[in-house]
Amino acid sequence: MASQSTLRPSLSRDASLDRKDKRLPAESGLQVDLEKTPTTTSVKREPSTRTVHPETDLDRGIVGWDGQDDPANPMNFAPSRKWTLLGLVSAVTFISPLASSIFSPALEDLALDMRITNETLLSFTVSIYLLGYTFGPMLLAPLSEIYGRRIVLSCANWFFVVWQIGCALAPNLASLIIFRLLAGVGGSGCITLGAGVIADLFPVQQRGLATALWSLGPLMGPVVGPIAGGFVGESIGWRWVFWLLLIAGGALSIAIECFNKETYAPVLLRWKTAKLSKELGRSDLRSVYEAEGQTESPGQVLKLGLKRPIVLLCKSPIVLFVSTYIALLYGLLYLFFTTIPTTFGDQYGFSPGLSGLSYLGIGIPEFIGLAIIGLTSDKILLRLATRNGGKFEPEMRLPAMVFWSCWIPISFFWYGWAAEKKAHWIVPILGMAPFGLGLMGAWMPIQIYIIDCYPR
């Protein structure tokens, strides 16, 4: 495993981001949370070793946590509170990807309503939403480092909800495309911040199950969307697809406003530092995550956040590889989404509602894969870490991906052959099953790997 770690940026300045950007508390001389650093390849310990959190040392002007069991530390939240917070984020993460595909079965109704004959433009109303997923994280991620995850997630959710009104009332195709793009920017908030919330709340050995729950959204949402959208569009019209999203998204946004809490440790300790500085009249206090004598302005943090993805992609081969692979898998998923209505509508005579049910050929295997990976991921990790002398390597998450990825090309051969030969309708539906299993088996290990490497 040690050789694999060379694919990731080291802690050196040349390998990735500088130490100040990583906000590691190592310079303070305090105890460092070994599981919250990007890599831990050189530290020998048993996999069950308790996480060590940086503590306050007022004599040295450093503000951290008030002991290892500080209840203000998100890692020490009660399990019920942790799972409630994760449940809220996961629910929104389900609605947002659902919105990406819920409209696809209603494209024919849109074409008739607006007299559109260009099928490429029709498909663009579905795919443009994902373009918002590209731009949103570049702004939302650095903003969360400045203001915290809670406020940024709330604002992104409301931004997503508001533009559903625009989509529902869109007078023409151009305005619908623009509103869908803006809704995608807001909908990217939960995708951007969800993995960070998991890293904030759960230690390494518990992240497999937590990531499984959160991953329901990005993978099951796009599958459930066409099922709901098909029946809604068929019965009460395509505009009601967006009114439905407005109602569901608004309800979840209200719940997040009421029950969500801040979980990002650097922001919490920054607030604590400001409070103690005022109470004690000391201007020399600094957070354990801040480098001595260096204070970053919001503009600097924003600039650094915009630069970070490019730096990681350019200087970390493994991040470039897994990111490209995830992009490919997501593209293949939406390739299914855009061909299923045509395949089952034109070739098999399915109604929009029944065509939506065809997506269960992907959804049910995804759910099965979710259960398998979620229940076995952490156990496999602990077993591999024990064999490795008690040393945890993030790459221990990836071996399962190799096995599951082999199922994906099988699915495309099966589905394509069945559709071309006009086999019984159940044959192409069954042909989608290996893709659902393979997608989940590749997606989850990669997501957990990235969380383990770069929890901040």
N, C-alpha and C positions, 0 to 999 in steps of 0.2 A: 504493500500500500504506500510505502514511503515514496517510491518513485512516482506514483500518481500525483502526489501532492505538488510536484514541480509544475504541473499544468495550471495550478492556481496561483494568483499573485501572492508573493510572500509579504512579510511586513516591511520589506525595504522600500525605500522611496522609488526606486527605479522599477520595481516589479508591478506596482499598481498605484494606489493612492498613498499620499504621505500619512505619517502616523497621526498628525493633527486631524486629518479628515476622518480617520477611523475612530477617533475619539476613544482610544484605548487608555485605560487608567494605569497602564504599566509604569508610566513615568512618575506617578505619585508615590510609588513604593508601597502602595496598599495591596491587599489581597485582590487578585484579579479573578473575575468569573471566567474560568477556563473554557466553559461551554459557550461563552458569548463572544469569544474571539474568532476571527475568520478561520484559523486552523489551529489544531492542537497536536500536531504530529510528534512533537518532541517531548511531550509530557507523559510520563508513565503513571497510570492510575487505573484502578478498577472501574469498569463501566458504571457502577452504581455510586461512585463517589459523589458526594453532595456538592451542588453548585456553590461556589464561593462568591459573595457579593462584596463590592467595595464599600467600606464603612467610613463614617465621618471622623475626621481628625482635625478639630478646631485649632489645636496648637500649631498645626502646619497650614491652617487656612483652607482646608479641603473639606468639602461637603459631600457626603455620600449617604448611605443608608444607616439608620440607627440600629445597628446590629444585624445579624444574619436573618433574624426572624421579624424584621421590621414589617408591620402589616401594610405600610404604604407602598412597599415594593410589589409590583404586579406579579412577580414570581411567587410571592407568598399569599396571594389572594386565596380564599377558600375555593375548593374545587367547584362548588356550585356556582360561584361568581365567575370563575374562569370560563366554564362551559356556557354560562348565560351570555357573556360578552362575545365568545366565539360564535354562539348560535345566532346572535344578532347580525354579526358580520357575514356569517355564512348565508343567512336568509337573503340579505341584500345581494350577495354574490351569486345567488340563484336567480334573482329577478333580473339583474343586469344582463347576463348572457342569454337568458330566456328572451329578452327584448331583441336580441340580435337576430333571432330566427323565427320569432312568433309570427312575423308578417309574411313569411315565404309562401304559405298555402293560399294567401289572399291576393296574390299578384294578378291572377286572372280577373278578379273583381276590380282591382285598381285599373287594369288595362281597359276594361269596358267603361268604367266611370270616367276616366280621363282621355279615352280614345287614343291609347298608346299602342303602337305596333312594334316598336323596337324592343326585342326581348333583352338585349344587353342593358338598356337603360332600366328596364324593370328589375333585373337581377341586381343592378347597382344600388337600388333602394335598400336591398338587404345587406350587401357587402360594405356599403359606405359606413355603416355603424362601426365596423371593426377598425376603420381608419381612425375614428375617434379614440379607440383603445391605444393607438400608436402615439398620438400627441398628448393625451391626458397624463399618463404617468411621468412624462418629462417635466411637467410643471407641478403635479400633485405630490410627487415623492419629496422633492426638496422643501416644499411648503410644509409638509408634515414634520420635517426636521426643525423647522422654525417655530411652528405654532402647535405641534402635536398632532397625533393621529385622529383624535376625536373630532375636533373642529373641522379639519380638512375633509374627513369622511362625511360629516353632516352636510357641509356646503356642496360637496360633489353629488351627494344623493339628491338634494333639492334641485340642483342644476339639471340632473337627469330627469326628475319628475316634471319640472316646468316645461321642458321641451316636448314632453308627450302631448301637451295641449297643442303646441304648434303642429305636431304631426297629425293629430286628429282633425285639425281645422285647415290643413294645408290646401290651398286653392289650386295648386298645380304641381307637376312633378318636380320642378326645380326647387321649390320651397320645401317639399317633402324631403328631398335629398339633403338639403342644408340642415333642416331640423333633426334629421336622423344622425347626421355627423355630430352636431352639438350634443345630442342626447348620448352619443357614444363617448364623448369626452367626459361628461359627468358620470356615466356608468362605469368608466375605468377606475374610479376611485376605490371601490371595494376590491377590485382585482389588484390594484397597486399596493394597497395597505394591508390586505388580509394576511399575507405571508408574514409581514412584520408583526402583526398582532399575535400570531402564533409564536414567533420568536420571543416576544415580550412576556408571554404568559407561561409557556411550557418549556421545561428543560429538554435536552436532546432526546433522552430516552422515552419521552412521552409525545413527541411531535408526529409520529407516524399516524396514530389514531386521530389526532387533532387535524392534521392535514387531510386525512381521508374525509372527515366531515366537511371541511371547507371546500375540498375539491368537488363535492357534489354540484356546486354551483356552476363553475366553468365548463363541466363536462355534461351534467344532466340537464342544466338549464336550456342549452340549445336544442336538446332532444325533446324536452317537454313542450317547448315553445310552439313548434308547428302543430302539435296535437291540439293544444288549446286554440291556437290561431285558426286552424282549419275549421273547427266547429263554430267559433265565434264569427269568423268572416262569412261562413256559409249561412248562418242563421240571422244575424243582425247587421252585417255589413263590415267592410274592412276598417272603417274609422273607429269602430268600437274596440278593435284590437288595441288601439292606443289609449282609449278611455280606460280599458281594463288595466293597462300598465300604469296609468296615472293613479288609479285607486289603490292597486297593490303597492306601488312604490311609495305613494304618500303615506299609507298606513305604516310601512316599515320605517320610513324616515321619522315619523312621529315617535315610534317606539325607540329608535336610536337616540333621539333627542332626550327622551325621558330616562333611559336606563344605561346608555353607553358611558364608559369612563375612559379617562386617558390612561394609556398603558406604556407609552414610550419613555423609558428610563431617563435618557438625557434631558428631555423636556421637563419631566417631573423634578429632577434634581436641580435643574436651572431655576424652576419656580421656588424650590425650597431654599436655594442659595440666595435668591433675591429677598425672600421673607426673612431669613436669618440675618442677612446684611442690614436690613432695616431695623430689626428688633435689637440686635447687638451693637449697632452703630459701627460695623466693621466693613470697610470697603475692600479689604484684601481677600475676602472669601471667594472661592471659585469652586465650581462643580468638579467632581472627580473626572468627568468626561471632557473637561476643558484643559487645554495645554497652558502651562504657567506663562503669564505675561502676554497671552495672545487671546484676543476677543474677536470673534467673527461677527460681522454685520449681517443682517438678513440678506443683503445683496450678495455678499460673498458666499453665504450658504446656498443661495439660489443658483449662483453661477457654478459652484462646485457640484451641486446636484444635477445640473444640466450636463456637466462634463463627465460625471461618473459613469453613466452607461457606455459612453464611447470608449473611455479608458479601459473599462472591464472587457469590452468586446475586443479591443485591439491588443491588450496585454495579457489576457487570460484565455488561452486556446480552448480550455474546457468550457468556459462560459459561452464563447462563440459557438462551439459545437452544439451544446445542449439547447441554446437559444434558437439556432437554425433548425434543429430537429423539432423543437416544439412548434415553431412557425410552420414547418412542413406538415406536421400532424394536424394542426388547427386548420390549415388550408385544405387538407384532405377531408377533414370533417365537414367543412362547408361545401366542398365539392359534392359530397353526398346530399347535403341539404338542398342544393340547387338542382340536382338531377332527380331526386325522389318524386317531386310533384309531377314531372314530365313522364317519368318511367311508369308510375302507377296510375296516373291520371289518363294519359293518352293511350298507353299500351294495354293496361288492364281495366280501364274504365272506372277507376275509383273516383268517388266524389272528393272534394277538398277535405272533408272531415275524415274520411277513410284513408286518404293519402297521408294525413297527419299521423294516423295510428301506425303507419308503416315505419315511422321513426323509432318505434319501440324495438325494432330489430337491432338498433344500436343501443338504445337506452337500457334495456334489461341486461344485456351483457356488461354494460358499463357498471351497473349497480352490483352485479355479481363480482366483477373485478375489484370494485371499491371495497367490498367486504373482505375479499381475499387479501388484498394488499394492506388494508387498514389493520387487519388482525395479525398479520405476519411480519410487517415491516420492522417494528421495534424489536421483536423477538430475534429476527435474523441479525439485526444490528448488534444486539448484546452478545449473541453467539460469536459473530465475527470479531468483535472487540476483545472478547475473552481469548480467542485464538491468537490475537495480535498482541498478546502480553498486556491486555488491559488498556491499550491505546485506541482511542476512537479516531477514525478517519471518515470524513464526509463521503469519500468514494465508496464506503461500505454500503451506501444506499443504492448503488447503481447496478450491481450484478443482475438483479432481477429484471432490470430493463431490457437486457440483451435477450432473455428468453421471451418476454412478452412482445417485443418488437417484431419478432419473426412471424407473428400471427397476422400482421397488417397486410403484407402483400398477398397472402392467401385470400383474404377477404375481398380484395379488389378483383382478383382473378375469378373468384366464385360469383360475385355480384355481376360483374361485367359479362361473363359467359351466360349466366341465367337470363339476363335482360336481353342480350343479343339473340339468344335462341328462343326467346319467348316461352320459357319454362313456366310451370305453375307459379302463381304469385308468391307462394310461401318460399320458393327456392331462393329468389333474390333477397327476401327478408332474412332468411337464415344465413345468407351469404354475408350480411352485414355484421353478424355476431362476432366473428374473429376480430374485426376492426374495433368493436366496442371493448372487448377484452384487452386487445393490444394497446389501444389508446390509453386506457386507465393504467395498465401495467407499465407504460413508459412515462406517462405524465406525472404520476405521483412520486416515483423515485427521484425524478429530476427536480420537482418542486421542493421536496424535502432536502435534497442535496444543496440547492441554492440557499434555502433557509439556514441550513447548518453552516455553510461557508460564510455567508454574509447576512447575519441576523439584523444588522443595522440598516 
